[in-house]
Amino acid sequence: MTETIGLWVGAIFTIGIYSFLYKENPLYRLAEHLVVGISTGFGIAITYTQVLRPKLIEPLANGEQGAWLLLIPAILGLLYITRFFPSVGWLSRYPMAFLMGAGMGVGFPLSMKSLVLRQLEASLTPLYETGMAWDIVLGNIVLVLGTLAALIYFFFSKPHKGPFFGTGSKIGIWVIMVGFGATFGFTVMGRISLLIGRIQFLLGDWLHIIK
Amino acid sequence: MKRSVPLAIVMVGGILFMIQYFIPHQHSQTLFEYYTEWAPIVGAFALVLGVGSLTRLHSHKIKRKAKNWQYSYAVLIPLYSIPFFALVMPQSLGGGMMQTMGGDRLTMGVFDFAYMNIQVPIQATMFSLLAFYIASAAFRAFRAKSALATVLLLSAVIVMLGQVPIGELLGKWFPKVGLWILRYPNLGAKRAISLGVGFGVLATQLKIIFGVERNWLGGAGE
């Protein structure tokens, strides 16, 4: 019984969302408001059960050794609430400062590693090795020169003129266009597979028209 | 006190934790452990702020009977009932998945019901809705008006056809070329963008640490 009700509820909301393709309507508005409420409610439940209870409440309640130190982040966190009171709202900057400062400090070497060094390292690939297929060799050349050319295109401190910057930026825009096209195609396929999933749900699970 | 102390906390914290990464010492490790323990706790309280703002916004809408005020109940009721049911029936807190314990399937709680039959279908449908918009956007953007637009069109078509059975029927090379485009020129472009983003992120992080970028302070208690 619960499963049948669930199927109907899911189907009604699925149709409700698709009805937006025609025009905005009460069922769509209800669905979009429900998503906000449920996902935030889900966030509260997860934050409480995964973070606050095991990391703060239980250690304090059990009187674990050194648990009193957890009162510092708890008080810092509570300072966020001062944002609701304009006269002391500036106190909410303290927890933000803690998270921003420490987060930026911890994040800096990690960003350097993952977004810059690892990318450079991966670009320094041998173009040719014995026994390598021609399409891989061509791919390696396109990959290395393409990365360099696309970087030149994004480098705006020098005018895109001359054999290096001019030609480099021209090749760069071609590589970027191929990349954007491929990303677009990939995204479209992802969305289409979601659409197929929903249609399978409606016609299969709900209406039993298809198996 | 209102601006200088938070800015000082950011600078000291930022420099301290940046240096900490390069010092493989016990004290340095302990400092990092404190951060990993404390940061989620402090961050969790930010949710109170978000929930409070959302509640205030929608309760004001209901009080003033503003346009579409009835829908505010659709936000507020699940906002408070979902955590309530999740805590009353904690066995249903499995990310919406039915749990099995000792061979028995646990009864689906209200939390699970709302997650599996409202949240999941609505979100999946909303994302799939983009398929329609992306198709109409493609119709406008993918007209081969120039050589570059043609390259964009060809690349997208080959990648799309390379992923469906009809592509292989049209030409056996479609999947191979599609994969080659994804692996090489696409990766080259993505890598250049990633490097650009990386340098941007690093510059922004330094600007925040050294107090050049102060927008995060907001205007509270100015």
Chai-1 contact restraints between the chains, C-beta under 6 A:
chainA,res_idxA,chainB,res_idxB,connection_type,confidence,min_distance_angstrom,max_distance_angstrom,comment,restraint_id
A,T2,B,M108,contact,1.0,0.0,6.0,A-B,restraint_1
A,G6,B,N117,contact,1.0,0.0,6.0,A-B,restraint_2
A,V9,B,N117,contact,1.0,0.0,6.0,A-B,restraint_3
A,G10,B,N117,contact,1.0,0.0,6.0,A-B,restraint_4
A,G10,B,P121,contact,1.0,0.0,6.0,A-B,restraint_5
A,F13,B,P121,contact,1.0,0.0,6.0,A-B,restraint_6
A,F13,B,I122,contact,1.0,0.0,6.0,A-B,restraint_7
A,T14,B,P121,contact,1.0,0.0,6.0,A-B,restraint_8
A,T14,B,T125,contact,1.0,0.0,6.0,A-B,restraint_9
A,I17,B,T125,contact,1.0,0.0,6.0,A-B,restraint_10
A,I17,B,M126,contact,1.0,0.0,6.0,A-B,restraint_11
A,L21,B,F132,contact,1.0,0.0,6.0,A-B,restraint_12
A,R29,B,Y71,contact,1.0,0.0,6.0,A-B,restraint_13
A,L30,B,A74,contact,1.0,0.0,6.0,A-B,restraint_14
A,A31,B,I122,contact,1.0,0.0,6.0,A-B,restraint_15
A,H33,B,Y71,contact,1.0,0.0,6.0,A-B,restraint_16
A,H33,B,A74,contact,1.0,0.0,6.0,A-B,restraint_17
A,H33,B,V75,contact,1.0,0.0,6.0,A-B,restraint_18
A,L34,B,A74,contact,1.0,0.0,6.0,A-B,restraint_19
A,L34,B,I118,contact,1.0,0.0,6.0,A-B,restraint_20
A,V35,B,I122,contact,1.0,0.0,6.0,A-B,restraint_21
A,V36,B,V75,contact,1.0,0.0,6.0,A-B,restraint_22
A,G37,B,V75,contact,1.0,0.0,6.0,A-B,restraint_23
A,G37,B,P78,contact,1.0,0.0,6.0,A-B,restraint_24
A,G37,B,L79,contact,1.0,0.0,6.0,A-B,restraint_25
A,I38,B,P78,contact,1.0,0.0,6.0,A-B,restraint_26
A,I38,B,I82,contact,1.0,0.0,6.0,A-B,restraint_27
A,I38,B,A114,contact,1.0,0.0,6.0,A-B,restraint_28
A,I38,B,Q119,contact,1.0,0.0,6.0,A-B,restraint_29
A,T40,B,L79,contact,1.0,0.0,6.0,A-B,restraint_30
A,G41,B,P78,contact,1.0,0.0,6.0,A-B,restraint_31
A,G41,B,L79,contact,1.0,0.0,6.0,A-B,restraint_32
A,G41,B,I82,contact,1.0,0.0,6.0,A-B,restraint_33
A,G41,B,P83,contact,1.0,0.0,6.0,A-B,restraint_34
A,F42,B,I82,contact,1.0,0.0,6.0,A-B,restraint_35
A,I44,B,P83,contact,1.0,0.0,6.0,A-B,restraint_36
A,A45,B,P83,contact,1.0,0.0,6.0,A-B,restraint_37
A,A45,B,A86,contact,1.0,0.0,6.0,A-B,restraint_38
A,T47,B,A44,contact,1.0,0.0,6.0,A-B,restraint_39
A,T47,B,L47,contact,1.0,0.0,6.0,A-B,restraint_40
A,T49,B,L93,contact,1.0,0.0,6.0,A-B,restraint_41
A,V51,B,P40,contact,1.0,0.0,6.0,A-B,restraint_42
A,V51,B,A44,contact,1.0,0.0,6.0,A-B,restraint_43
A,L52,B,A44,contact,1.0,0.0,6.0,A-B,restraint_44
A,K55,B,I41,contact,1.0,0.0,6.0,A-B,restraint_45
A,L56,B,I41,contact,1.0,0.0,6.0,A-B,restraint_46
A,P73,B,W38,contact,1.0,0.0,6.0,A-B,restraint_47
A,P73,B,I41,contact,1.0,0.0,6.0,A-B,restraint_48
A,P73,B,V42,contact,1.0,0.0,6.0,A-B,restraint_49
A,L76,B,V42,contact,1.0,0.0,6.0,A-B,restraint_50
A,G77,B,I41,contact,1.0,0.0,6.0,A-B,restraint_51
A,G77,B,V42,contact,1.0,0.0,6.0,A-B,restraint_52
A,G77,B,F45,contact,1.0,0.0,6.0,A-B,restraint_53
A,Y80,B,F45,contact,1.0,0.0,6.0,A-B,restraint_54
A,Y80,B,A46,contact,1.0,0.0,6.0,A-B,restraint_55
A,Y80,B,L49,contact,1.0,0.0,6.0,A-B,restraint_56
A,R83,B,L49,contact,1.0,0.0,6.0,A-B,restraint_57
A,G89,B,A220,contact,1.0,0.0,6.0,A-B,restraint_58
A,G89,B,G221,contact,1.0,0.0,6.0,A-B,restraint_59
A,W90,B,K2,contact,1.0,0.0,6.0,A-B,restraint_60
A,W90,B,A220,contact,1.0,0.0,6.0,A-B,restraint_61
A,W90,B,G221,contact,1.0,0.0,6.0,A-B,restraint_62
A,R93,B,P6,contact,1.0,0.0,6.0,A-B,restraint_63
A,R93,B,L217,contact,1.0,0.0,6.0,A-B,restraint_64
A,P95,B,V42,contact,1.0,0.0,6.0,A-B,restraint_65
A,A97,B,P6,contact,1.0,0.0,6.0,A-B,restraint_66
A,A97,B,I9,contact,1.0,0.0,6.0,A-B,restraint_67
A,A97,B,V10,contact,1.0,0.0,6.0,A-B,restraint_68
A,F98,B,V42,contact,1.0,0.0,6.0,A-B,restraint_69
A,L99,B,V42,contact,1.0,0.0,6.0,A-B,restraint_70
A,M100,B,V10,contact,1.0,0.0,6.0,A-B,restraint_71
A,M100,B,W216,contact,1.0,0.0,6.0,A-B,restraint_72
A,G101,B,I9,contact,1.0,0.0,6.0,A-B,restraint_73
A,G101,B,V10,contact,1.0,0.0,6.0,A-B,restraint_74
A,G101,B,G13,contact,1.0,0.0,6.0,A-B,restraint_75
A,G101,B,G14,contact,1.0,0.0,6.0,A-B,restraint_76
A,A102,B,G13,contact,1.0,0.0,6.0,A-B,restraint_77
A,A102,B,F17,contact,1.0,0.0,6.0,A-B,restraint_78
A,A102,B,Y35,contact,1.0,0.0,6.0,A-B,restraint_79
A,M104,B,G14,contact,1.0,0.0,6.0,A-B,restraint_80
A,M104,B,Q205,contact,1.0,0.0,6.0,A-B,restraint_81
A,M104,B,I208,contact,1.0,0.0,6.0,A-B,restraint_82
A,M104,B,I209,contact,1.0,0.0,6.0,A-B,restraint_83
A,G105,B,G13,contact,1.0,0.0,6.0,A-B,restraint_84
A,G105,B,G14,contact,1.0,0.0,6.0,A-B,restraint_85
A,G105,B,F17,contact,1.0,0.0,6.0,A-B,restraint_86
A,G105,B,M18,contact,1.0,0.0,6.0,A-B,restraint_87
A,V106,B,F17,contact,1.0,0.0,6.0,A-B,restraint_88
A,F108,B,M18,contact,1.0,0.0,6.0,A-B,restraint_89
A,F108,B,Q205,contact,1.0,0.0,6.0,A-B,restraint_90
A,P109,B,Y21,contact,1.0,0.0,6.0,A-B,restraint_91
A,S111,B,V201,contact,1.0,0.0,6.0,A-B,restraint_92
A,S111,B,L202,contact,1.0,0.0,6.0,A-B,restraint_93
A,L115,B,S194,contact,1.0,0.0,6.0,A-B,restraint_94
A,L115,B,G198,contact,1.0,0.0,6.0,A-B,restraint_95
A,V116,B,G198,contact,1.0,0.0,6.0,A-B,restraint_96
A,Q119,B,R191,contact,1.0,0.0,6.0,A-B,restraint_97
A,Q119,B,S194,contact,1.0,0.0,6.0,A-B,restraint_98
A,Q119,B,L195,contact,1.0,0.0,6.0,A-B,restraint_99
A,G139,B,Y184,contact,1.0,0.0,6.0,A-B,restraint_100
A,V142,B,Y184,contact,1.0,0.0,6.0,A-B,restraint_101
A,V142,B,P185,contact,1.0,0.0,6.0,A-B,restraint_102
A,L143,B,Y184,contact,1.0,0.0,6.0,A-B,restraint_103
A,L143,B,L187,contact,1.0,0.0,6.0,A-B,restraint_104
A,L143,B,G188,contact,1.0,0.0,6.0,A-B,restraint_105
A,G146,B,P185,contact,1.0,0.0,6.0,A-B,restraint_106
A,G146,B,G188,contact,1.0,0.0,6.0,A-B,restraint_107
A,T147,B,G188,contact,1.0,0.0,6.0,A-B,restraint_108
A,T147,B,R191,contact,1.0,0.0,6.0,A-B,restraint_109
A,T147,B,A192,contact,1.0,0.0,6.0,A-B,restraint_110
A,A150,B,A189,contact,1.0,0.0,6.0,A-B,restraint_111
A,A150,B,A192,contact,1.0,0.0,6.0,A-B,restraint_112
A,L151,B,A192,contact,1.0,0.0,6.0,A-B,restraint_113
A,F154,B,G196,contact,1.0,0.0,6.0,A-B,restraint_114
A,V175,B,P185,contact,1.0,0.0,6.0,A-B,restraint_115
A,V175,B,G188,contact,1.0,0.0,6.0,A-B,restraint_116
A,V175,B,A189,contact,1.0,0.0,6.0,A-B,restraint_117
A,I176,B,A189,contact,1.0,0.0,6.0,A-B,restraint_118
A,M177,B,L148,contact,1.0,0.0,6.0,A-B,restraint_119
A,M177,B,V151,contact,1.0,0.0,6.0,A-B,restraint_120
A,M177,B,L152,contact,1.0,0.0,6.0,A-B,restraint_121
A,V178,B,V151,contact,1.0,0.0,6.0,A-B,restraint_122
A,V178,B,S155,contact,1.0,0.0,6.0,A-B,restraint_123
A,V178,B,P185,contact,1.0,0.0,6.0,A-B,restraint_124
A,G179,B,N186,contact,1.0,0.0,6.0,A-B,restraint_125
A,G179,B,A189,contact,1.0,0.0,6.0,A-B,restraint_126
A,F180,B,L152,contact,1.0,0.0,6.0,A-B,restraint_127
A,G181,B,L152,contact,1.0,0.0,6.0,A-B,restraint_128
A,G181,B,S155,contact,1.0,0.0,6.0,A-B,restraint_129
A,G181,B,A156,contact,1.0,0.0,6.0,A-B,restraint_130
A,A182,B,S155,contact,1.0,0.0,6.0,A-B,restraint_131
A,A182,B,V159,contact,1.0,0.0,6.0,A-B,restraint_132
A,A182,B,I181,contact,1.0,0.0,6.0,A-B,restraint_133
A,A182,B,L182,contact,1.0,0.0,6.0,A-B,restraint_134
A,A182,B,N186,contact,1.0,0.0,6.0,A-B,restraint_135
A,F184,B,A156,contact,1.0,0.0,6.0,A-B,restraint_136
A,G185,B,A156,contact,1.0,0.0,6.0,A-B,restraint_137
A,G185,B,V159,contact,1.0,0.0,6.0,A-B,restraint_138
A,G185,B,M160,contact,1.0,0.0,6.0,A-B,restraint_139
A,F186,B,V159,contact,1.0,0.0,6.0,A-B,restraint_140
A,V188,B,I134,contact,1.0,0.0,6.0,A-B,restraint_141
A,M189,B,M160,contact,1.0,0.0,6.0,A-B,restraint_142
A,M189,B,Q163,contact,1.0,0.0,6.0,A-B,restraint_143
A,R191,B,S128,contact,1.0,0.0,6.0,A-B,restraint_144
A,R191,B,L130,contact,1.0,0.0,6.0,A-B,restraint_145
A,R191,B,A131,contact,1.0,0.0,6.0,A-B,restraint_146
A,R191,B,I134,contact,1.0,0.0,6.0,A-B,restraint_147
A,I192,B,A131,contact,1.0,0.0,6.0,A-B,restraint_148
A,L194,B,A124,contact,1.0,0.0,6.0,A-B,restraint_149
A,L194,B,F127,contact,1.0,0.0,6.0,A-B,restraint_150
A,L194,B,S128,contact,1.0,0.0,6.0,A-B,restraint_151
A,L195,B,S128,contact,1.0,0.0,6.0,A-B,restraint_152
A,L195,B,A131,contact,1.0,0.0,6.0,A-B,restraint_153
A,R198,B,T125,contact,1.0,0.0,6.0,A-B,restraint_154
A,R198,B,S128,contact,1.0,0.0,6.0,A-B,restraint_155
